[in-house]
């Protein structure tokens, strides 16, 4: 079954607001990944984290790999309408590429 | 970045028929591909790991005789849903590993509807 708890499940925010979502696990992961999925499409990688404590940015997105290796968060600053979509965290235990996905956070941005 | 394609993008079939979905890595070779299934408003659930030149590794609870996987070349993996039933209706997504970091690139998905 699913081993990653992602929250919140959904968010409704105003354009320009900042967003924060997180993922927690009962077990350790060696890699944390954050993806965005638009309706009817496959996920697209936003940020990859490989080291405990690592803080990485990609434009308005910032993600951190928790020190315990059991959690990660994603922040989006100054949201815009095109940020709408479903955001998934994923964890990997090995470098073989096999990922476990969180349940997703559905983001709605009101103009 | 690396591009992964899937064909068809959507398919509607009658109950009892078999459907084949193709996953291709367009500009790179992939010894490992993954097949996921995603039901509406749910997460991606890994079905199996497809290894070029060898048998696929299936996740617990996934019937290997129902979901046949063939990875006959370094750029193509196929998933055949045999004797499809309405409960098999779902969004099937493949991914392929590329690069020294084994980054996972996803295909655009295939929407299967079984009537």
Backbone of each chain as ProteinMPNN parsed JSONL, in Angstrom:
{"seq_chain_A": "XXXXXXXXXXXXXXXXXXXXXXXXXXXXXXXXXXXXXXXXXXXXXXXXXXXXXXXXXXXXXXXXXXXXXXXXXXXXXXXXXXXXXXXXXXXXXXXXXXXXXXXXXXXXXXX", "coords_chain_A": {"N_chain_A": [[0.804, -1.195, 0.0], [0.184, 2.393, -0.09], [2.849, 4.384, 1.095], [3.504, 6.939, 1.62], [2.503, 9.949, 3.074], [0.806, 12.621, 2.001], [0.185, 16.07, 2.272], [-1.477, 19.306, 2.099], [-4.535, 17.721, 0.951], [-5.891, 19.163, -0.934], [-5.801, 22.517, -2.21], [-6.99, 25.833, -2.235], [-6.211, 28.813, -3.491], [-5.398, 32.337, -3.69], [-4.235, 34.134, -6.502], [-0.825, 35.029, -6.438], [-0.36, 34.396, -3.81], [1.606, 32.473, -1.459], [2.458, 28.977, -1.386], [2.452, 25.932, 0.411], [3.338, 22.553, 0.746], [3.536, 19.166, 1.96], [5.259, 16.043, 2.528], [5.235, 13.018, 4.29], [6.776, 10.135, 5.734], [6.82, 6.833, 7.124], [9.08, 5.472, 6.898], [12.526, 5.53, 5.799], [13.689, 7.411, 3.01], [15.989, 7.655, 0.293], [16.065, 9.378, -1.765], [14.173, 12.19, -2.68], [11.464, 13.322, -4.6], [9.718, 15.769, -6.486], [6.814, 16.229, -8.364], [4.759, 17.603, -11.014], [1.521, 17.261, -12.282], [-0.467, 17.718, -15.036], [-3.92, 17.738, -16.116], [-4.787, 14.709, -17.746], [-2.228, 14.137, -18.58], [1.218, 12.948, -18.287], [3.289, 12.893, -15.283], [5.551, 15.593, -14.552], [8.872, 16.203, -13.76], [9.785, 18.346, -11.122], [11.562, 19.068, -9.015], [14.434, 17.451, -7.718], [15.768, 15.781, -4.928], [18.61, 14.779, -3.196], [20.029, 14.506, -0.869], [20.028, 14.412, 2.665], [18.675, 17.169, 4.363], [19.097, 18.849, 2.265], [18.38, 21.764, 0.388], [16.682, 22.942, -2.281], [16.158, 25.005, -5.12], [13.967, 25.909, -7.82], [13.327, 28.178, -9.862], [10.377, 29.717, -8.876], [9.895, 27.723, -7.123], [10.686, 25.864, -4.215], [12.243, 23.239, -2.538], [12.731, 20.935, 0.145], [14.729, 18.384, 1.596], [14.067, 16.432, 4.247], [15.803, 16.294, 7.409], [15.631, 13.911, 8.829], [15.194, 12.174, 6.839], [12.712, 11.258, 6.342], [10.823, 12.946, 5.466], [9.621, 15.637, 3.35], [9.298, 18.896, 1.925], [7.487, 21.144, -0.246], [7.575, 24.358, -1.519], [5.795, 26.963, -3.104], [6.233, 30.064, -4.394], [4.571, 33.229, -4.726], [2.205, 32.521, -6.366], [0.825, 31.682, -9.595], [-1.73, 31.576, -12.17], [-1.076, 29.4, -13.904], [0.098, 27.573, -12.265], [-1.71, 25.811, -11.437], [-2.745, 22.481, -10.881], [-1.904, 19.022, -10.204], [0.168, 18.124, -7.605], [2.722, 15.907, -6.882], [4.558, 14.126, -4.458], [7.392, 11.971, -4.377], [9.192, 9.119, -3.347], [12.368, 7.491, -3.255], [14.094, 4.514, -2.532], [16.369, 3.308, -3.418], [18.888, 3.768, -5.987], [17.797, 2.748, -8.205], [15.671, 3.737, -9.507], [13.017, 3.126, -8.902], [9.975, 4.308, -7.747], [7.925, 5.471, -5.027], [4.819, 6.934, -4.773], [3.206, 9.845, -3.371], [-0.17, 10.782, -2.367], [-0.91, 13.052, -3.651], [-1.412, 16.608, -4.133], [-3.912, 18.759, -4.887], [-3.905, 21.72, -6.57], [-5.515, 24.788, -6.772], [-5.687, 27.895, -8.286], [-6.915, 31.044, -7.889], [-7.594, 33.689, -10.044]], "CA_chain_A": [[0.0, 0.0, 0.0], [0.859, 3.673, -0.139], [3.62, 4.608, 2.298], [3.768, 8.357, 1.754], [1.35, 10.766, 3.419], [0.995, 13.947, 1.429], [-0.857, 17.008, 2.692], [-2.89, 18.964, 2.17], [-5.07, 16.998, -0.195], [-6.208, 20.179, -1.934], [-5.623, 23.906, -1.766], [-7.588, 26.869, -3.068], [-5.519, 30.037, -3.077], [-5.493, 33.501, -4.554], [-3.017, 34.416, -7.254], [0.123, 35.848, -5.7], [-0.078, 33.808, -2.5], [2.585, 31.392, -1.389], [1.864, 27.665, -1.145], [3.354, 24.955, 1.003], [2.794, 21.205, 0.865], [4.594, 18.302, 2.47], [5.131, 14.595, 2.474], [5.911, 12.328, 5.385], [6.816, 8.688, 5.6], [7.241, 6.126, 8.332], [10.386, 4.873, 6.63], [13.515, 6.423, 5.193], [13.946, 7.409, 1.574], [17.292, 8.225, -0.046], [15.815, 10.425, -2.754], [12.81, 12.723, -2.697], [11.173, 13.965, -5.871], [8.444, 16.478, -6.586], [6.307, 16.26, -9.732], [3.479, 18.265, -11.303], [0.766, 16.57, -13.324], [-1.62, 18.414, -15.596], [-4.966, 16.761, -16.464], [-4.607, 13.909, -18.953], [-0.823, 14.043, -18.98], [2.097, 12.301, -17.328], [3.956, 13.82, -14.363], [6.792, 16.245, -14.974], [9.725, 16.426, -12.596], [10.039, 19.744, -10.758], [12.781, 19.15, -8.203], [14.953, 16.2, -7.169], [16.58, 15.995, -3.726], [19.399, 13.564, -3.028], [20.805, 14.491, 0.374], [19.298, 14.888, 3.833], [18.922, 18.573, 4.656], [19.271, 19.62, 1.024], [17.353, 22.739, 0.031], [16.908, 23.204, -3.708], [15.164, 25.88, -5.752], [13.777, 25.877, -9.268], [12.46, 29.337, -10.063], [9.578, 30.063, -7.689], [9.706, 26.513, -6.325], [11.762, 25.472, -3.306], [11.938, 21.981, -1.859], [13.745, 20.499, 1.097], [14.833, 16.989, 2.001], [14.125, 16.48, 5.704], [16.997, 15.757, 8.074], [15.385, 12.514, 9.221], [14.999, 11.448, 5.56], [11.359, 10.72, 6.308], [9.864, 13.954, 5.031], [10.065, 16.655, 2.404], [8.252, 19.87, 1.627], [7.602, 21.945, -1.464], [6.97, 25.688, -1.439], [5.661, 27.726, -4.339], [6.043, 31.466, -4.018], [3.883, 34.115, -5.674], [1.528, 31.618, -7.296], [0.197, 32.214, -10.802], [-2.753, 30.625, -12.625], [-0.535, 28.19, -14.545], [0.56, 26.639, -11.242], [-2.806, 24.869, -11.207], [-2.442, 21.104, -11.251], [-1.739, 18.11, -9.073], [1.576, 17.988, -7.234], [3.006, 14.637, -6.225], [5.89, 13.806, -3.969], [7.76, 10.581, -4.594], [10.424, 8.749, -2.655], [13.092, 6.323, -3.757], [14.99, 3.946, -1.524], [17.625, 2.981, -4.086], [19.06, 4.571, -7.202], [17.313, 1.956, -9.331], [14.608, 4.488, -10.163], [11.662, 2.728, -8.497], [9.448, 5.374, -6.883], [6.638, 5.391, -4.35], [4.201, 8.253, -4.894], [2.208, 10.32, -2.43], [-1.525, 10.829, -2.908], [-1.085, 14.254, -4.459], [-2.052, 17.829, -3.648], [-4.536, 19.465, -6.007], [-3.797, 23.168, -6.351], [-6.353, 25.678, -7.576], [-5.277, 29.283, -8.1], [-7.938, 31.979, -8.366], [-6.957, 34.913, -10.554]], "C_chain_A": [[0.845, 1.255, 0.0], [1.58, 3.94, 1.17], [3.927, 6.076, 2.529], [2.471, 9.088, 2.046], [1.607, 12.177, 2.937], [-0.145, 14.852, 1.88], [-0.476, 18.432, 2.29], [-3.344, 18.235, 0.91], [-5.413, 17.969, -1.315], [-6.027, 21.564, -1.328], [-6.28, 24.837, -2.767], [-6.973, 28.191, -2.628], [-5.722, 31.14, -4.104], [-4.161, 33.683, -5.283], [-2.108, 35.341, -6.453], [0.476, 35.3, -4.326], [1.0, 32.743, -2.604], [1.87, 30.103, -0.99], [2.904, 26.761, -0.501], [2.656, 23.614, 1.125], [3.918, 20.29, 1.335], [4.235, 16.828, 2.369], [5.857, 13.988, 3.657], [5.807, 10.827, 5.174], [7.225, 8.066, 6.921], [8.61, 5.481, 8.138], [11.263, 5.847, 5.857], [13.546, 6.288, 3.674], [15.295, 8.084, 1.307], [17.196, 9.327, -1.084], [14.377, 10.874, -2.622], [12.629, 13.494, -4.0], [9.829, 14.665, -5.787], [8.064, 16.612, -8.056], [5.042, 17.111, -9.808], [2.82, 17.5, -12.438], [-0.405, 17.43, -13.749], [-2.639, 17.372, -16.033], [-4.668, 16.035, -17.767], [-3.179, 13.79, -19.439], [-0.017, 13.291, -17.933], [2.748, 13.333, -16.423], [5.243, 14.376, -14.964], [7.602, 16.559, -13.734], [9.976, 17.915, -12.376], [11.385, 19.873, -10.057], [13.136, 17.757, -7.715], [15.894, 16.528, -6.015], [17.299, 14.701, -3.386], [20.085, 13.43, -1.678], [19.976, 15.057, 1.515], [19.693, 16.329, 4.143], [19.02, 19.457, 3.426], [18.08, 20.53, 0.771], [17.635, 23.158, -1.407], [15.791, 24.064, -4.275], [15.147, 25.681, -7.259], [12.789, 26.99, -9.58], [11.716, 29.694, -8.796], [9.348, 28.857, -6.764], [10.936, 26.247, -5.467], [11.337, 24.192, -2.621], [13.079, 21.622, -0.926], [13.597, 19.029, 1.428], [15.012, 17.002, 3.522], [15.351, 15.782, 6.279], [16.832, 14.284, 8.438], [15.265, 11.589, 8.013], [13.613, 10.826, 5.451], [10.354, 11.768, 5.866], [10.495, 14.938, 4.055], [8.944, 17.664, 2.24], [8.556, 20.597, 0.331], [6.897, 23.27, -1.23], [6.906, 26.294, -2.83], [5.407, 29.166, -3.925], [5.337, 32.216, -5.137], [3.173, 33.328, -6.761], [0.887, 32.376, -8.46], [-0.792, 31.174, -11.317], [-2.203, 29.341, -13.24], [0.083, 27.212, -13.549], [-0.515, 25.596, -10.927], [-2.422, 23.467, -11.683], [-2.359, 20.237, -10.002], [-0.24, 17.925, -8.838], [1.758, 16.685, -6.46], [4.425, 14.645, -5.664], [6.131, 12.335, -4.291], [9.074, 10.319, -3.883], [11.044, 7.528, -3.304], [14.037, 5.832, -2.666], [16.356, 3.595, -2.107], [17.768, 3.883, -5.304], [18.612, 3.796, -8.432], [16.117, 2.604, -10.015], [13.2, 4.158, -9.73], [11.152, 3.719, -7.466], [8.134, 4.984, -6.244], [6.061, 6.793, -4.327], [3.27, 8.559, -3.729], [0.862, 10.426, -3.121], [-1.815, 12.097, -3.698], [-1.759, 15.399, -3.726], [-2.595, 18.567, -4.855], [-4.555, 20.954, -5.707], [-4.695, 23.915, -7.324], [-5.949, 27.107, -7.259], [-6.336, 30.194, -8.712], [-7.273, 33.262, -8.826], [-7.39, 36.141, -9.76]], "O_chain_A": [[2.072, 1.192, 0.08], [1.006, 3.75, 2.243], [4.548, 6.425, 3.533], [1.464, 8.886, 1.367], [2.522, 12.849, 3.413], [-1.307, 14.445, 1.87], [0.708, 18.741, 2.153], [-2.607, 18.153, -0.073], [-5.251, 17.654, -2.494], [-6.091, 21.752, -0.113], [-6.152, 24.665, -3.979], [-7.199, 28.635, -1.503], [-6.158, 30.9, -5.23], [-3.096, 33.411, -4.729], [-2.568, 36.317, -5.861], [1.487, 35.686, -3.74], [1.268, 32.193, -3.672], [0.821, 30.13, -0.346], [4.089, 26.822, -0.83], [1.506, 23.547, 1.559], [5.097, 20.586, 1.142], [3.085, 16.442, 2.158], [6.969, 14.399, 3.988], [4.887, 10.325, 4.529], [7.895, 8.698, 7.737], [9.224, 5.004, 9.093], [10.789, 6.855, 5.332], [13.442, 5.188, 3.13], [15.685, 8.996, 2.038], [18.128, 10.111, -1.263], [13.469, 10.056, -2.472], [13.521, 14.219, -4.441], [8.917, 14.205, -5.1], [8.866, 17.044, -8.884], [4.349, 17.315, -8.812], [3.465, 17.139, -13.423], [-1.233, 17.823, -12.928], [-2.267, 16.228, -16.297], [-4.338, 16.662, -18.774], [-2.938, 13.39, -20.578], [-0.5, 13.029, -16.832], [2.764, 14.52, -16.75], [5.918, 13.727, -15.763], [7.08, 17.116, -12.768], [10.328, 18.648, -13.3], [12.234, 20.674, -10.448], [12.261, 16.976, -7.344], [16.716, 17.439, -6.112], [16.674, 13.644, -3.297], [20.655, 12.385, -1.365], [19.297, 16.07, 1.349], [20.875, 16.671, 4.181], [19.026, 20.683, 3.539], [16.926, 20.127, 0.919], [18.713, 23.672, -1.708], [14.62, 23.873, -3.948], [16.153, 25.339, -7.881], [11.576, 26.784, -9.567], [12.33, 29.946, -7.758], [8.677, 28.978, -5.74], [12.072, 26.384, -5.921], [10.197, 24.071, -2.172], [14.237, 21.958, -1.174], [12.489, 18.502, 1.528], [16.005, 17.528, 4.024], [15.864, 14.816, 5.715], [17.783, 13.507, 8.361], [15.238, 10.367, 8.157], [13.361, 9.983, 4.59], [9.15, 11.512, 5.887], [11.716, 15.055, 3.95], [7.771, 17.326, 2.398], [9.697, 20.662, -0.127], [5.747, 23.296, -0.791], [7.834, 26.159, -3.628], [4.464, 29.447, -3.185], [5.475, 31.895, -6.318], [3.5, 33.454, -7.941], [0.471, 33.528, -8.333], [-0.704, 30.006, -10.94], [-2.823, 28.287, -13.1], [0.542, 26.138, -13.94], [-0.251, 24.616, -10.23], [-1.845, 23.301, -12.758], [-2.698, 20.666, -8.899], [0.513, 17.61, -9.758], [1.033, 16.407, -5.504], [5.363, 15.11, -6.31], [5.19, 11.558, -4.454], [9.952, 11.181, -3.824], [10.353, 6.655, -3.828], [14.686, 6.618, -1.976], [17.364, 3.582, -1.401], [16.872, 4.669, -5.613], [18.986, 4.128, -9.557], [15.605, 2.073, -11.0], [12.261, 4.839, -10.142], [11.794, 3.952, -6.443], [7.329, 4.262, -6.834], [6.731, 7.738, -3.911], [2.63, 7.667, -3.172], [0.758, 10.188, -4.325], [-2.857, 12.201, -4.345], [-2.568, 15.19, -2.822], [-1.839, 18.957, -5.745], [-5.143, 21.395, -4.72], [-4.642, 23.703, -8.536], [-5.875, 27.488, -6.091], [-6.615, 30.119, -9.908], [-6.481, 33.856, -8.094], [-6.95, 37.252, -10.054]]}, "seq_chain_B": "XXXXXXXXXXXXXXXXXXXXXXXXXXXXXXXXXXXXXXXXXXXXXXXXXXXXXXXXXXXXXXXXXXXXXXXXXXXXXXXXXXXXXXXXXXXXXXXXXXXXXXXXXXXXXXXXXXX", "coords_chain_B": {"N_chain_B": [[15.407, 17.765, -22.616], [14.987, 14.178, -22.013], [12.671, 12.352, -24.024], [9.619, 10.663, -23.789], [7.269, 8.639, -25.347], [3.858, 7.554, -25.74], [1.606, 5.155, -27.079], [-1.572, 3.906, -27.892], [-2.927, 7.263, -27.304], [-5.401, 7.279, -26.264], [-7.876, 4.747, -25.777], [-10.725, 2.825, -26.543], [-12.412, -0.073, -25.741], [-14.086, -3.252, -26.122], [-15.427, -5.313, -23.53], [-13.522, -8.133, -22.639], [-11.777, -8.161, -24.754], [-8.321, -7.733, -25.883], [-5.805, -5.313, -25.235], [-3.117, -3.431, -26.469], [-0.518, -1.398, -25.312], [1.939, 0.935, -26.154], [5.197, 2.012, -25.187], [7.647, 4.3, -25.764], [11.051, 5.307, -25.794], [12.256, 8.184, -27.107], [14.614, 9.595, -27.782], [16.683, 8.418, -26.515], [18.214, 5.54, -25.009], [16.733, 2.998, -23.056], [17.163, 0.792, -20.545], [15.578, 0.165, -18.491], [12.206, 0.444, -17.802], [9.126, 1.675, -16.45], [5.801, 0.745, -15.532], [2.814, 2.322, -14.697], [-0.364, 2.669, -13.063], [-3.167, 4.755, -12.907], [-5.954, 5.693, -11.22], [-8.949, 7.752, -11.395], [-8.486, 10.831, -9.732], [-6.619, 9.777, -8.024], [-3.436, 8.491, -6.847], [-0.339, 7.637, -8.577], [0.153, 4.264, -9.157], [2.572, 1.87, -8.961], [2.896, -0.706, -11.292], [4.62, -2.55, -12.539], [8.073, -3.323, -13.201], [9.864, -2.943, -16.086], [12.252, -4.688, -17.797], [14.776, -4.562, -20.172], [15.247, -7.237, -22.334], [14.78, -9.172, -20.421], [12.576, -10.802, -18.03], [9.696, -9.04, -16.82], [9.328, -7.386, -13.646], [6.881, -7.744, -11.326], [4.667, -5.838, -9.253], [3.351, -6.497, -5.971], [0.205, -8.044, -6.007], [-0.438, -7.448, -8.613], [-1.51, -8.939, -11.525], [0.429, -10.969, -13.429], [-0.222, -12.486, -15.644], [-2.325, -11.224, -16.691], [-1.577, -8.642, -17.252], [0.536, -8.252, -19.56], [3.917, -7.767, -20.166], [6.359, -6.651, -22.392], [9.652, -6.078, -23.194], [11.338, -5.649, -25.584], [13.271, -4.235, -26.938], [15.744, -1.598, -26.613], [14.385, 0.738, -26.712], [11.686, 0.395, -26.563], [8.85, -0.618, -24.782], [6.113, -2.727, -24.164], [2.776, -2.916, -22.964], [0.317, -5.213, -22.49], [-3.024, -5.476, -21.958], [-4.832, -8.09, -21.122], [-7.88, -9.754, -21.986], [-9.67, -7.631, -21.201], [-11.573, -5.878, -18.723], [-14.307, -3.826, -17.452], [-13.371, -2.812, -14.976], [-10.711, -2.514, -15.424], [-10.425, -0.172, -16.643], [-8.643, 2.763, -16.832], [-5.966, 5.161, -16.321], [-3.034, 4.665, -17.884], [0.362, 4.885, -17.366], [3.66, 5.174, -18.527], [7.174, 5.113, -17.722], [10.626, 5.967, -18.246], [13.999, 5.259, -17.48], [16.806, 7.439, -17.484], [20.12, 8.687, -18.113], [22.948, 9.37, -15.876], [22.033, 9.829, -13.341], [19.854, 8.282, -13.226], [17.365, 9.397, -13.821], [13.84, 9.665, -13.97], [11.719, 9.665, -16.672], [8.545, 10.52, -17.748], [5.916, 9.17, -19.771], [3.139, 10.479, -21.746], [0.854, 9.18, -21.022], [-1.882, 6.792, -21.317], [-5.245, 6.595, -21.898], [-7.471, 4.219, -20.992], [-10.543, 2.824, -21.721], [-12.898, 0.502, -20.929], [-15.643, -1.046, -22.196]], "CA_chain_B": [[15.36, 16.552, -21.811], [14.591, 12.95, -22.684], [11.247, 12.317, -24.38], [8.973, 9.35, -23.798], [5.956, 8.702, -25.978], [2.971, 6.411, -25.564], [0.608, 4.996, -28.134], [-2.294, 5.13, -28.275], [-3.152, 8.186, -26.195], [-6.625, 6.799, -25.629], [-8.448, 3.592, -26.465], [-11.978, 2.296, -26.021], [-12.54, -1.441, -26.243], [-15.173, -4.049, -25.551], [-15.026, -6.245, -22.491], [-13.068, -9.429, -23.145], [-10.731, -8.005, -25.768], [-7.002, -7.382, -25.374], [-5.337, -4.005, -25.693], [-1.668, -3.259, -26.322], [-0.068, -0.014, -25.172], [3.368, 1.043, -26.408], [5.956, 3.073, -24.531], [8.911, 4.454, -26.489], [11.994, 6.38, -25.482], [12.467, 8.695, -28.464], [15.953, 10.096, -28.082], [17.644, 7.768, -25.639], [17.954, 4.118, -24.786], [16.316, 2.747, -21.679], [17.123, -0.618, -20.182], [14.527, 0.007, -17.483], [10.998, 1.265, -17.911], [8.134, 1.344, -15.43], [4.392, 0.918, -15.885], [1.969, 2.75, -13.595], [-1.802, 2.808, -13.317], [-3.7, 5.851, -12.103], [-7.402, 5.845, -11.256], [-9.307, 9.165, -11.25], [-8.247, 11.52, -8.463], [-5.746, 8.975, -7.167], [-2.01, 8.581, -7.128], [0.221, 6.651, -9.493], [0.503, 3.021, -8.491], [3.496, 1.102, -9.79], [2.428, -2.049, -11.631], [5.724, -3.459, -12.839], [9.33, -2.81, -13.747], [10.131, -3.608, -17.359], [13.691, -4.759, -18.02], [15.102, -4.971, -21.533], [15.862, -8.539, -22.495], [14.445, -10.123, -19.357], [11.17, -10.744, -17.609], [9.307, -7.903, -15.987], [9.12, -7.625, -12.22], [5.554, -7.225, -11.019], [4.4, -5.48, -7.863], [2.41, -7.394, -5.304], [-1.197, -7.822, -6.332], [-0.623, -7.225, -10.052], [-1.51, -10.242, -12.187], [1.347, -10.939, -14.57], [-0.837, -13.106, -16.82], [-3.325, -10.301, -17.22], [-0.85, -7.469, -17.742], [1.747, -8.794, -20.167], [4.894, -6.734, -20.484], [7.45, -7.084, -23.263], [10.631, -4.999, -23.381], [12.177, -6.362, -26.543], [14.373, -3.402, -27.425], [16.149, -0.557, -25.669], [13.554, 1.938, -26.856], [10.264, 0.059, -26.605], [8.22, -1.571, -23.878], [4.681, -2.791, -24.408], [1.903, -3.463, -21.924], [-0.911, -5.753, -23.064], [-4.07, -5.802, -20.989], [-5.539, -9.212, -21.739], [-9.263, -9.953, -21.551], [-9.958, -6.425, -20.411], [-12.904, -5.721, -18.13], [-14.526, -2.42, -17.083], [-12.565, -2.391, -13.823], [-9.36, -2.215, -15.902], [-10.435, 1.194, -17.178], [-7.734, 3.572, -16.015], [-4.939, 5.912, -17.032], [-1.795, 3.892, -17.782], [1.494, 5.771, -17.634], [4.963, 4.53, -18.463], [8.32, 5.997, -17.547], [11.894, 5.353, -18.619], [15.148, 5.815, -16.773], [17.843, 7.96, -18.369], [21.191, 9.471, -17.5], [23.713, 8.779, -14.773], [21.231, 9.963, -12.126], [18.667, 7.426, -13.367], [16.158, 10.218, -13.75], [12.676, 8.99, -14.534], [10.949, 10.509, -17.582], [7.24, 9.916, -17.917], [5.157, 9.339, -20.996], [1.93, 11.289, -21.586], [-0.258, 8.368, -20.527], [-2.887, 6.208, -22.214], [-6.538, 6.449, -21.225], [-8.169, 2.997, -21.429], [-11.931, 2.673, -21.294], [-13.425, -0.81, -21.312], [-17.116, -0.98, -22.129]], "C_chain_B": [[14.908, 15.354, -22.623], [13.084, 12.906, -22.902], [10.761, 10.879, -24.428], [7.595, 9.508, -24.424], [5.166, 7.449, -25.651], [1.961, 6.381, -26.699], [-0.259, 3.794, -27.826], [-2.427, 6.07, -27.083], [-4.468, 7.854, -25.504], [-7.17, 5.626, -26.446], [-9.725, 3.165, -25.739], [-12.133, 0.892, -26.591], [-13.7, -2.143, -25.547], [-14.605, -4.993, -24.493], [-14.619, -7.584, -23.103], [-11.974, -9.331, -24.19], [-9.414, -7.631, -25.105], [-6.547, -6.07, -25.996], [-3.839, -3.891, -25.45], [-1.339, -1.773, -26.289], [1.448, 0.006, -25.341], [3.975, 2.22, -25.657], [7.317, 3.142, -25.207], [9.767, 5.574, -25.92], [12.497, 6.899, -26.826], [13.91, 9.088, -28.76], [17.0, 9.532, -27.123], [17.268, 6.293, -25.514], [17.655, 3.882, -23.31], [16.281, 1.247, -21.407], [16.006, -0.885, -19.175], [13.394, 0.982, -17.748], [10.035, 0.799, -16.826], [6.732, 1.563, -15.984], [3.597, 1.226, -14.616], [0.513, 2.747, -14.046], [-2.305, 3.907, -12.384], [-5.203, 5.932, -12.286], [-7.732, 7.307, -10.98], [-9.107, 9.673, -9.833], [-7.4, 10.686, -7.488], [-4.299, 9.101, -7.626], [-1.594, 7.569, -8.195], [0.614, 5.408, -8.692], [1.393, 2.209, -9.43], [2.949, -0.302, -10.017], [3.609, -3.003, -11.792], [6.928, -2.686, -13.341], [9.662, -3.636, -14.97], [11.621, -3.54, -17.649], [13.98, -5.292, -19.426], [15.788, -6.329, -21.546], [15.578, -9.536, -21.397], [13.001, -9.934, -18.925], [10.91, -9.514, -16.746], [9.149, -8.343, -14.537], [7.818, -6.954, -11.818], [5.435, -6.887, -9.53], [3.354, -6.443, -7.293], [0.979, -7.027, -5.68], [-1.471, -7.566, -7.796], [-0.476, -8.565, -10.762], [-0.639, -10.211, -13.432], [0.742, -11.57, -15.812], [-1.892, -12.207, -17.442], [-2.653, -9.075, -17.832], [0.508, -7.948, -18.254], [2.68, -7.667, -20.581], [6.027, -7.342, -21.3], [8.37, -5.898, -23.5], [11.702, -5.542, -24.317], [13.331, -5.542, -27.089], [14.664, -2.308, -26.412], [15.306, 0.706, -25.77], [12.063, 1.638, -26.806], [9.885, -0.968, -25.548], [6.734, -1.559, -24.189], [3.974, -3.428, -23.225], [0.637, -3.939, -22.625], [-1.862, -6.108, -21.934], [-4.918, -6.893, -21.636], [-6.93, -9.361, -21.139], [-9.706, -8.806, -20.642], [-11.395, -6.407, -19.912], [-13.083, -4.272, -17.692], [-13.665, -1.944, -15.914], [-11.105, -2.129, -14.2], [-9.278, -0.817, -16.507], [-9.623, 2.08, -16.252], [-6.822, 4.372, -16.93], [-3.633, 5.159, -16.811], [-0.638, 4.771, -18.225], [2.78, 4.961, -17.557], [6.03, 5.573, -18.174], [9.577, 5.227, -17.926], [13.015, 6.047, -17.872], [16.206, 6.271, -17.771], [18.914, 8.678, -17.563], [21.844, 8.774, -16.325], [22.956, 8.869, -13.449], [20.014, 9.048, -12.137], [17.388, 8.236, -13.191], [15.032, 9.529, -14.505], [11.897, 9.984, -15.395], [9.646, 9.793, -17.911], [6.672, 10.153, -19.306], [3.89, 10.134, -20.716], [0.712, 10.504, -21.113], [-1.176, 7.876, -21.632], [-4.16, 6.004, -21.411], [-7.251, 5.233, -21.801], [-9.571, 2.983, -20.843], [-12.451, 1.349, -21.823], [-14.937, -0.789, -21.113], [-17.715, -2.321, -21.729]], "O_chain_B": [[14.497, 15.49, -23.775], [12.315, 13.37, -22.06], [11.393, 10.004, -25.019], [6.845, 10.416, -24.065], [5.737, 6.409, -25.325], [1.525, 7.414, -27.206], [0.281, 2.731, -27.519], [-2.071, 5.7, -25.965], [-4.637, 8.112, -24.312], [-6.945, 5.536, -27.653], [-9.795, 3.148, -24.51], [-11.998, 0.695, -27.799], [-14.215, -1.683, -24.528], [-13.449, -5.411, -24.566], [-15.303, -8.102, -23.986], [-11.308, -10.324, -24.481], [-9.377, -7.262, -23.932], [-6.872, -5.766, -27.144], [-3.348, -4.212, -24.367], [-1.812, -0.994, -27.117], [2.156, -0.806, -24.746], [3.358, 3.275, -25.511], [8.058, 2.158, -25.222], [9.268, 6.654, -25.604], [13.094, 6.149, -27.598], [14.374, 8.922, -29.888], [18.071, 10.112, -26.949], [16.165, 5.872, -25.864], [18.259, 4.5, -22.434], [15.462, 0.524, -21.975], [15.548, -2.018, -19.027], [13.606, 2.186, -17.897], [10.122, -0.331, -16.346], [6.507, 2.455, -16.802], [3.682, 0.517, -13.613], [0.206, 2.814, -15.236], [-1.914, 3.976, -11.219], [-5.681, 6.21, -13.386], [-6.918, 8.032, -10.407], [-9.506, 9.029, -8.863], [-7.468, 10.88, -6.274], [-3.991, 9.726, -8.641], [-2.398, 6.756, -8.649], [1.315, 5.497, -7.684], [1.004, 1.902, -10.557], [2.586, -1.001, -9.07], [3.606, -4.112, -11.259], [6.819, -1.563, -13.833], [9.735, -4.863, -14.911], [12.188, -2.451, -17.738], [13.481, -6.349, -19.812], [16.784, -6.542, -20.854], [16.094, -10.652, -21.439], [12.304, -9.032, -19.389], [11.793, -9.025, -16.042], [8.876, -9.507, -14.245], [7.668, -5.74, -11.954], [6.016, -7.553, -8.673], [2.6, -7.093, -8.017], [0.597, -5.857, -5.671], [-2.633, -7.473, -8.191], [0.541, -9.245, -10.625], [-0.945, -9.497, -14.386], [1.141, -11.234, -16.927], [-2.301, -12.411, -18.585], [-3.132, -8.539, -18.831], [1.483, -8.04, -17.508], [2.272, -6.728, -21.265], [6.576, -8.39, -20.959], [7.929, -4.84, -23.951], [12.817, -5.853, -23.9], [14.275, -6.101, -27.648], [13.907, -2.119, -25.459], [15.496, 1.643, -24.994], [11.251, 2.545, -26.99], [10.498, -2.029, -25.43], [6.159, -0.502, -24.447], [4.488, -4.341, -22.578], [-0.041, -3.15, -23.283], [-1.551, -6.928, -21.07], [-5.641, -6.631, -22.597], [-7.137, -9.129, -19.948], [-10.062, -9.003, -19.481], [-12.311, -6.863, -20.596], [-12.094, -3.55, -17.572], [-13.273, -0.778, -15.877], [-10.345, -1.587, -13.398], [-8.194, -0.338, -16.841], [-9.875, 2.145, -15.049], [-6.899, 4.27, -18.155], [-3.175, 5.03, -15.675], [-0.653, 5.331, -19.321], [2.969, 4.162, -16.64], [5.811, 6.77, -18.36], [9.592, 3.997, -17.926], [12.986, 7.259, -17.658], [16.474, 5.597, -18.765], [18.655, 9.205, -16.481], [21.375, 7.743, -15.842], [23.203, 8.08, -12.538], [19.233, 9.031, -11.186], [16.457, 7.815, -12.504], [15.248, 8.896, -15.539], [11.464, 11.027, -14.903], [9.639, 8.624, -18.297], [6.912, 11.186, -19.932], [3.596, 10.432, -19.559], [-0.337, 11.085, -20.834], [-1.244, 8.449, -22.72], [-4.161, 5.332, -20.38], [-7.597, 5.223, -22.982], [-9.76, 3.112, -19.634], [-12.442, 1.108, -23.03], [-15.437, -0.548, -20.014], [-18.936, -2.445, -21.625]]}, "name": "protein", "num_of_chains": 2, "seq": "XXXXXXXXXXXXXXXXXXXXXXXXXXXXXXXXXXXXXXXXXXXXXXXXXXXXXXXXXXXXXXXXXXXXXXXXXXXXXXXXXXXXXXXXXXXXXXXXXXXXXXXXXXXXXXXXXXXXXXXXXXXXXXXXXXXXXXXXXXXXXXXXXXXXXXXXXXXXXXXXXXXXXXXXXXXXXXXXXXXXXXXXXXXXXXXXXXXXXXXXXXXXXXXXXXXXXXXXXXXXXXXXXX"}
